[in-house]
Amino acid sequence: MDAPRRIEHQLTDKGYVPVYTTAVVEQPWDDYGPEEHQTWATLFERQMALLPGRACPEFFEGIERLGMSPDRIPRFSDLNAVLKAATGWTLIGVEGLLPELTFFEHLANRRFPVTWWIRKPEQIDYISEPDLFHDLFGHLPLLLLTTFADYMQAYREAGLKAARNGNEPLTELTRLYWYTVEFGLVHTPEGLRIYGAGIVSSKGESIYALESPAPNRIGFDVRRVMRTRYRIDTYQKTYFVIDSFEALFRATVDPDFGPIYYELKGEAAYPAGAVLDGDKVYHRGSGEGWAADGDV
């Protein structure tokens, strides 16, 4: 078997351009050197010191059940033993970013793709794409939660339906994933907490998402989210807040996405920083530091 490749975004004069791959690979665990394990330790210890009082309780429960520690990069096989028994999911190693349909096909079989390589030391504070730390630390803990694991399965069903209806529904569904799985907040009795993988794996955004006056924090509504643009190059202008994981599951399982796609067809997307009449506003952002363009 050929050694797995490290497939990264390419930096051009127009910024980073995504490069896609479909290969499934074995984790080359024995090839990780001291630098890779130290990078994992640095990131793990920093986030575990930062997230208490910021991340949701289910995240910490998942970290403990998976046996993650700063000692070394986890073995995929060890994590799979826990994950499979809990919710029927397994992780698979990939070389980098997957095309959308390939991603949906893996989710359809309760396989969660994880990039096998970890960022370089000079990328500790920022990397333009998901790496091993983002995927393992950010995503896996909540896949032990039955309701969230079932949400991911429901998202797969919606993804396959979106793919049959053209590019517009697929864009709308991507926004749903972005604002929940990657950058979601949840309302708890103790206040707003983080559950999105893109936030819990980021030092800066873990603080910004909850404590900065700049972004909006708005109650989750599936149609509202599917019409809202987002940011890939900066922290988010808006974060959507779910009432619970059960409520998120109901919002994405009960509706038939076909009529939603039809209803939204041709409708203009909302700017990432918009606050609309009818929004449940937890916090109206000041907009400080927002870029004037670049929403996607």
C-alpha positions as a LaTeX table, in Angstrom:
\begin{tabular}{lrrr}
\hline
Residue & $x$ (\AA) & $y$ (\AA) & $z$ (\AA) \\
\hline
Met1 & 0.00 & 0.00 & 0.00 \\
Asp2 & 1.32 & 3.44 & $-0.93$ \\
Ala3 & 2.13 & 5.84 & 1.90 \\
Pro4 & $-0.73$ & 8.28 & 2.55 \\
Arg5 & $-0.25$ & 11.73 & 1.07 \\
Arg6 & $-0.61$ & 15.07 & 2.81 \\
Ile7 & $-3.13$ & 16.95 & 0.64 \\
Glu8 & $-3.34$ & 20.62 & 1.58 \\
His9 & $-4.98$ & 23.73 & 0.17 \\
Gln10 & $-2.84$ & 25.60 & $-2.32$ \\
Leu11 & $-1.90$ & 29.23 & $-1.66$ \\
Thr12 & $-2.39$ & 31.40 & $-4.75$ \\
Asp13 & $-2.50$ & 35.12 & $-5.46$ \\
Lys14 & $-6.26$ & 34.86 & $-4.80$ \\
Gly15 & $-5.84$ & 33.17 & $-1.44$ \\
Tyr16 & $-6.11$ & 29.52 & $-0.49$ \\
Val17 & $-7.70$ & 27.24 & $-3.09$ \\
Pro18 & $-9.13$ & 23.93 & $-1.79$ \\
Val19 & $-7.66$ & 20.70 & $-3.16$ \\
Tyr20 & $-9.86$ & 17.60 & $-2.92$ \\
Thr21 & $-9.05$ & 13.93 & $-2.50$ \\
Thr22 & $-11.15$ & 10.76 & $-2.21$ \\
Ala23 & $-8.57$ & 8.28 & $-0.93$ \\
Val24 & $-9.20$ & 6.33 & 2.30 \\
Val25 & $-5.94$ & 5.47 & 4.08 \\
Glu26 & $-4.61$ & 3.68 & 7.12 \\
Gln27 & $-3.35$ & 5.91 & 9.91 \\
Pro28 & 0.47 & 5.80 & 9.72 \\
Trp29 & 0.72 & 6.05 & 13.50 \\
Asp30 & 4.26 & 4.65 & 13.75 \\
Asp31 & 5.46 & 7.38 & 11.40 \\
Tyr32 & 4.44 & 10.25 & 13.66 \\
Gly33 & 7.58 & 11.81 & 15.10 \\
Pro34 & 8.24 & 13.80 & 18.30 \\
Glu35 & 7.26 & 17.04 & 16.55 \\
Glu36 & 3.81 & 15.73 & 15.59 \\
His37 & 3.11 & 14.35 & 19.06 \\
Gln38 & 4.28 & 17.61 & 20.64 \\
Thr39 & 2.00 & 19.61 & 18.36 \\
Trp40 & $-0.93$ & 17.45 & 19.48 \\
Ala41 & 0.06 & 17.94 & 23.13 \\
Thr42 & 0.37 & 21.72 & 22.76 \\
Leu43 & $-3.03$ & 22.05 & 21.11 \\
Phe44 & $-4.76$ & 19.59 & 23.44 \\
Glu45 & $-3.46$ & 21.15 & 26.65 \\
Arg46 & $-4.21$ & 24.67 & 25.49 \\
Gln47 & $-7.82$ & 23.91 & 24.56 \\
Met48 & $-8.52$ & 21.80 & 27.65 \\
Ala49 & $-7.35$ & 24.72 & 29.80 \\
Leu50 & $-9.44$ & 27.20 & 27.84 \\
Leu51 & $-12.74$ & 25.37 & 27.33 \\
Pro52 & $-14.11$ & 24.78 & 30.85 \\
Gly53 & $-17.04$ & 27.16 & 31.24 \\
Arg54 & $-17.09$ & 27.65 & 27.46 \\
Ala55 & $-17.74$ & 24.24 & 25.86 \\
Cys56 & $-20.88$ & 22.19 & 26.51 \\
Pro57 & $-20.71$ & 19.38 & 29.11 \\
Glu58 & $-21.25$ & 16.70 & 26.45 \\
Phe59 & $-17.96$ & 17.67 & 24.84 \\
Phe60 & $-15.95$ & 16.98 & 27.99 \\
Glu61 & $-17.81$ & 13.73 & 28.59 \\
Gly62 & $-16.83$ & 12.63 & 25.10 \\
Ile63 & $-13.17$ & 13.53 & 25.57 \\
Glu64 & $-13.08$ & 11.43 & 28.75 \\
Arg65 & $-14.88$ & 8.44 & 27.24 \\
Leu66 & $-12.55$ & 8.44 & 24.24 \\
Gly67 & $-9.53$ & 8.47 & 26.52 \\
Met68 & $-7.92$ & 11.40 & 24.73 \\
Ser69 & $-4.89$ & 12.88 & 26.48 \\
Pro70 & $-1.93$ & 15.13 & 25.64 \\
Asp71 & 0.46 & 12.17 & 25.89 \\
Arg72 & 0.33 & 11.21 & 22.22 \\
Ile73 & $-1.74$ & 11.40 & 19.06 \\
Pro74 & $-4.59$ & 8.91 & 19.53 \\
Arg75 & $-4.71$ & 5.74 & 17.49 \\
Phe76 & $-7.75$ & 5.60 & 15.23 \\
Ser77 & $-8.26$ & 1.94 & 16.15 \\
Asp78 & $-8.51$ & 2.77 & 19.87 \\
Leu79 & $-11.04$ & 5.54 & 19.23 \\
Asn80 & $-13.09$ & 3.32 & 16.93 \\
Ala81 & $-13.51$ & 0.69 & 19.60 \\
Val82 & $-15.29$ & 3.26 & 21.80 \\
Leu83 & $-17.15$ & 5.07 & 19.03 \\
Lys84 & $-18.53$ & 1.94 & 17.33 \\
Ala85 & $-19.85$ & 0.55 & 20.60 \\
Ala86 & $-21.51$ & 3.84 & 21.55 \\
Thr87 & $-23.29$ & 5.00 & 18.38 \\
Gly88 & $-22.28$ & 2.69 & 15.53 \\
Trp89 & $-19.98$ & 5.26 & 13.93 \\
Thr90 & $-16.38$ & 4.68 & 12.92 \\
Leu91 & $-13.71$ & 7.07 & 11.81 \\
Ile92 & $-11.72$ & 6.54 & 8.62 \\
Gly93 & $-8.42$ & 8.09 & 7.63 \\
Val94 & $-8.34$ & 10.47 & 4.67 \\
Glu95 & $-5.62$ & 12.54 & 3.01 \\
Gly96 & $-7.41$ & 15.88 & 3.13 \\
Leu97 & $-10.61$ & 17.64 & 2.11 \\
Leu98 & $-13.28$ & 15.44 & 0.50 \\
Pro99 & $-15.69$ & 16.34 & $-2.31$ \\
Glu100 & $-19.19$ & 16.88 & $-0.94$ \\
Leu101 & $-20.78$ & 13.76 & $-2.44$ \\
Thr102 & $-17.94$ & 11.55 & $-1.20$ \\
Phe103 & $-18.39$ & 13.06 & 2.25 \\
Phe104 & $-22.15$ & 12.35 & 2.19 \\
Glu105 & $-21.53$ & 8.76 & 1.12 \\
His106 & $-19.28$ & 8.18 & 4.12 \\
Leu107 & $-21.84$ & 9.72 & 6.47 \\
Ala108 & $-24.47$ & 7.46 & 4.91 \\
Asn109 & $-22.52$ & 4.50 & 6.30 \\
Arg110 & $-21.79$ & 6.16 & 9.65 \\
Arg111 & $-18.16$ & 6.71 & 8.71 \\
Phe112 & $-16.61$ & 10.00 & 9.78 \\
Pro113 & $-13.56$ & 11.06 & 7.71 \\
Val114 & $-10.52$ & 12.21 & 9.70 \\
Thr115 & $-7.44$ & 13.78 & 8.14 \\
Trp116 & $-4.46$ & 11.62 & 9.10 \\
Trp117 & $-1.90$ & 14.45 & 9.30 \\
Ile118 & $-1.53$ & 17.20 & 11.90 \\
Arg119 & $-0.63$ & 20.83 & 11.31 \\
Lys120 & 2.95 & 22.06 & 11.42 \\
Pro121 & 4.25 & 23.96 & 14.50 \\
Glu122 & 4.09 & 27.26 & 12.60 \\
Gln123 & 0.37 & 26.57 & 11.99 \\
Ile124 & $-0.50$ & 26.18 & 15.68 \\
Asp125 & $-2.71$ & 29.26 & 15.76 \\
Tyr126 & $-4.25$ & 28.99 & 12.30 \\
Ile127 & $-4.64$ & 26.47 & 9.50 \\
Ser128 & $-6.87$ & 27.01 & 6.50 \\
Glu129 & $-8.32$ & 23.48 & 6.45 \\
Pro130 & $-9.26$ & 20.62 & 8.77 \\
Asp131 & $-6.34$ & 18.62 & 10.13 \\
Leu132 & $-6.11$ & 15.69 & 12.54 \\
Phe133 & $-6.48$ & 17.89 & 15.62 \\
His134 & $-9.58$ & 19.64 & 14.32 \\
Asp135 & $-11.19$ & 16.38 & 13.24 \\
Leu136 & $-10.40$ & 14.27 & 16.30 \\
Phe137 & $-10.60$ & 16.82 & 19.10 \\
Gly138 & $-13.34$ & 18.93 & 17.54 \\
His139 & $-15.71$ & 16.38 & 16.03 \\
Leu140 & $-15.39$ & 13.00 & 17.71 \\
Pro141 & $-16.50$ & 13.77 & 21.29 \\
Leu142 & $-20.07$ & 14.65 & 20.23 \\
Leu143 & $-20.33$ & 11.60 & 17.97 \\
Leu144 & $-20.60$ & 9.62 & 21.22 \\
Leu145 & $-23.86$ & 11.48 & 21.91 \\
Thr146 & $-26.68$ & 9.46 & 20.37 \\
Thr147 & $-28.80$ & 12.48 & 19.46 \\
Phe148 & $-25.93$ & 14.25 & 17.73 \\
Ala149 & $-24.79$ & 11.08 & 15.98 \\
Asp150 & $-28.34$ & 10.68 & 14.66 \\
Tyr151 & $-28.33$ & 14.33 & 13.53 \\
Met152 & $-25.25$ & 13.59 & 11.45 \\
Gln153 & $-27.09$ & 10.65 & 9.89 \\
Ala154 & $-30.09$ & 12.88 & 9.15 \\
Tyr155 & $-27.77$ & 15.44 & 7.59 \\
Arg156 & $-26.53$ & 12.71 & 5.27 \\
Glu157 & $-30.08$ & 12.05 & 4.08 \\
Ala158 & $-30.60$ & 15.74 & 3.44 \\
Gly159 & $-27.27$ & 15.91 & 1.63 \\
Leu160 & $-28.16$ & 13.17 & $-0.81$ \\
Lys161 & $-31.49$ & 14.84 & $-1.50$ \\
Ala162 & $-29.78$ & 18.20 & $-1.99$ \\
Ala163 & $-27.34$ & 16.69 & $-4.48$ \\
Arg164 & $-30.26$ & 15.51 & $-6.62$ \\
Asn165 & $-31.70$ & 19.04 & $-6.72$ \\
Gly166 & $-28.69$ & 20.95 & $-8.01$ \\
Asn167 & $-26.08$ & 23.37 & $-6.68$ \\
Glu168 & $-28.39$ & 25.79 & $-4.88$ \\
Pro169 & $-29.77$ & 23.24 & $-2.35$ \\
Leu170 & $-26.25$ & 21.90 & $-1.79$ \\
Thr171 & $-25.07$ & 25.42 & $-0.94$ \\
Glu172 & $-27.97$ & 25.85 & 1.48 \\
Leu173 & $-27.20$ & 22.55 & 3.17 \\
Thr174 & $-23.52$ & 23.46 & 3.46 \\
Arg175 & $-24.58$ & 26.54 & 5.43 \\
Leu176 & $-26.57$ & 24.32 & 7.80 \\
Tyr177 & $-23.51$ & 22.14 & 8.46 \\
Trp178 & $-21.27$ & 25.19 & 8.86 \\
Tyr179 & $-23.49$ & 26.91 & 11.41 \\
Thr180 & $-24.19$ & 23.77 & 13.45 \\
Val181 & $-21.51$ & 21.07 & 13.28 \\
Glu182 & $-18.65$ & 23.52 & 12.78 \\
Phe183 & $-19.69$ & 26.78 & 14.45 \\
Gly184 & $-22.73$ & 26.07 & 16.60 \\
Leu185 & $-23.60$ & 27.34 & 20.08 \\
Val186 & $-26.10$ & 25.76 & 22.48 \\
His187 & $-28.19$ & 27.40 & 25.18 \\
Thr188 & $-27.76$ & 25.70 & 28.57 \\
Pro189 & $-28.96$ & 26.56 & 32.08 \\
Glu190 & $-25.47$ & 27.95 & 32.71 \\
Gly191 & $-25.55$ & 30.16 & 29.61 \\
Leu192 & $-24.35$ & 29.85 & 26.03 \\
Arg193 & $-21.83$ & 27.10 & 25.37 \\
Ile194 & $-19.82$ & 25.95 & 22.36 \\
Tyr195 & $-20.39$ & 22.66 & 20.59 \\
Gly196 & $-19.13$ & 23.40 & 17.04 \\
Ala197 & $-15.85$ & 21.70 & 16.12 \\
Gly198 & $-14.46$ & 24.75 & 14.38 \\
Ile199 & $-14.76$ & 26.71 & 17.60 \\
Val200 & $-13.67$ & 24.14 & 20.21 \\
Ser201 & $-10.50$ & 23.41 & 18.23 \\
Ser202 & $-9.56$ & 27.11 & 17.94 \\
Lys203 & $-8.02$ & 29.12 & 20.78 \\
Gly204 & $-9.05$ & 32.50 & 19.40 \\
Glu205 & $-12.57$ & 31.61 & 18.32 \\
Ser206 & $-13.32$ & 29.80 & 21.59 \\
Ile207 & $-13.06$ & 33.19 & 23.26 \\
Tyr208 & $-14.44$ & 35.33 & 20.45 \\
Ala209 & $-17.61$ & 33.28 & 19.86 \\
Leu210 & $-18.84$ & 33.73 & 23.43 \\
Glu211 & $-17.20$ & 36.87 & 24.74 \\
Ser212 & $-16.55$ & 39.31 & 21.92 \\
Pro213 & $-19.15$ & 42.07 & 21.44 \\
Ala214 & $-18.56$ & 41.94 & 17.65 \\
Pro215 & $-20.61$ & 38.92 & 16.45 \\
Asn216 & $-24.35$ & 38.33 & 16.49 \\
Arg217 & $-25.71$ & 35.42 & 18.52 \\
Ile218 & $-29.10$ & 34.45 & 17.14 \\
Gly219 & $-31.58$ & 31.65 & 17.85 \\
Phe220 & $-31.46$ & 28.73 & 15.43 \\
Asp221 & $-34.05$ & 28.42 & 12.68 \\
Val222 & $-33.36$ & 25.95 & 9.89 \\
Arg223 & $-34.62$ & 28.13 & 7.01 \\
Arg224 & $-32.86$ & 31.22 & 8.38 \\
Val225 & $-29.58$ & 29.33 & 8.64 \\
Met226 & $-29.86$ & 27.86 & 5.15 \\
Arg227 & $-30.17$ & 31.36 & 3.69 \\
Thr228 & $-27.27$ & 32.88 & 5.63 \\
Arg229 & $-23.82$ & 33.31 & 4.12 \\
Tyr230 & $-20.74$ & 32.62 & 6.25 \\
Arg231 & $-17.05$ & 33.37 & 6.57 \\
Ile232 & $-14.18$ & 31.02 & 5.75 \\
Asp233 & $-11.34$ & 33.49 & 6.24 \\
Thr234 & $-12.17$ & 35.14 & 9.57 \\
Tyr235 & $-14.15$ & 34.49 & 12.72 \\
Gln236 & $-17.89$ & 34.35 & 12.11 \\
Lys237 & $-20.08$ & 37.44 & 12.02 \\
Thr238 & $-23.02$ & 35.41 & 13.34 \\
Tyr239 & $-23.37$ & 32.33 & 15.54 \\
Phe240 & $-26.67$ & 30.43 & 15.73 \\
Val241 & $-27.82$ & 29.07 & 19.08 \\
Ile242 & $-29.74$ & 25.80 & 19.42 \\
Asp243 & $-31.96$ & 25.16 & 22.46 \\
Ser244 & $-30.72$ & 21.56 & 22.78 \\
Phe245 & $-29.33$ & 18.73 & 20.70 \\
Glu246 & $-32.76$ & 17.14 & 20.72 \\
Ala247 & $-34.23$ & 20.35 & 19.25 \\
Leu248 & $-31.55$ & 20.37 & 16.55 \\
Phe249 & $-32.36$ & 16.78 & 15.67 \\
Arg250 & $-36.09$ & 17.49 & 15.44 \\
Ala251 & $-35.52$ & 20.56 & 13.27 \\
Thr252 & $-33.57$ & 18.56 & 10.71 \\
Val253 & $-35.43$ & 15.24 & 10.81 \\
Asp254 & $-39.08$ & 16.30 & 10.97 \\
Pro255 & $-39.10$ & 18.60 & 7.90 \\
Asp256 & $-38.99$ & 17.22 & 4.38 \\
Phe257 & $-36.07$ & 19.11 & 2.88 \\
Gly258 & $-37.51$ & 18.83 & $-0.63$ \\
Pro259 & $-40.20$ & 21.48 & 0.00 \\
Ile260 & $-37.66$ & 23.62 & 1.86 \\
Tyr261 & $-35.35$ & 23.60 & $-1.15$ \\
Tyr262 & $-38.33$ & 24.52 & $-3.37$ \\
Glu263 & $-39.41$ & 27.26 & $-0.98$ \\
Leu264 & $-35.94$ & 28.81 & $-0.90$ \\
Lys265 & $-35.28$ & 28.46 & $-4.62$ \\
Gly266 & $-34.28$ & 31.83 & $-6.08$ \\
Glu267 & $-34.40$ & 33.58 & $-2.72$ \\
Ala268 & $-31.50$ & 35.92 & $-2.01$ \\
Ala269 & $-29.06$ & 34.86 & 0.68 \\
Tyr270 & $-28.72$ & 36.97 & 3.81 \\
Pro271 & $-25.38$ & 38.64 & 4.54 \\
Ala272 & $-23.39$ & 36.84 & 7.23 \\
Gly273 & $-23.83$ & 39.70 & 9.67 \\
Ala274 & $-27.53$ & 40.44 & 9.10 \\
Val275 & $-30.02$ & 40.67 & 11.96 \\
Leu276 & $-33.60$ & 40.25 & 10.74 \\
Asp277 & $-37.02$ & 41.10 & 12.06 \\
Gly278 & $-38.24$ & 37.96 & 13.77 \\
Asp279 & $-34.81$ & 36.76 & 14.85 \\
Lys280 & $-34.43$ & 35.61 & 18.43 \\
Val281 & $-31.47$ & 37.79 & 19.33 \\
Tyr282 & $-29.27$ & 36.72 & 22.23 \\
His283 & $-26.77$ & 39.43 & 21.33 \\
Arg284 & $-26.72$ & 41.98 & 18.52 \\
Gly285 & $-23.12$ & 42.33 & 17.41 \\
Ser286 & $-21.25$ & 45.60 & 17.26 \\
Gly287 & $-19.68$ & 44.58 & 13.94 \\
Glu288 & $-16.27$ & 45.74 & 15.08 \\
Gly289 & $-13.52$ & 44.42 & 12.84 \\
Trp290 & $-15.86$ & 42.92 & 10.23 \\
Ala291 & $-14.62$ & 42.73 & 6.66 \\
Ala292 & $-16.93$ & 44.51 & 4.22 \\
Asp293 & $-16.89$ & 41.65 & 1.70 \\
Gly294 & $-15.91$ & 38.01 & 1.47 \\
Asp295 & $-19.10$ & 36.27 & 2.62 \\
Val296 & $-19.62$ & 32.92 & 0.89 \\
\hline
\end{tabular}
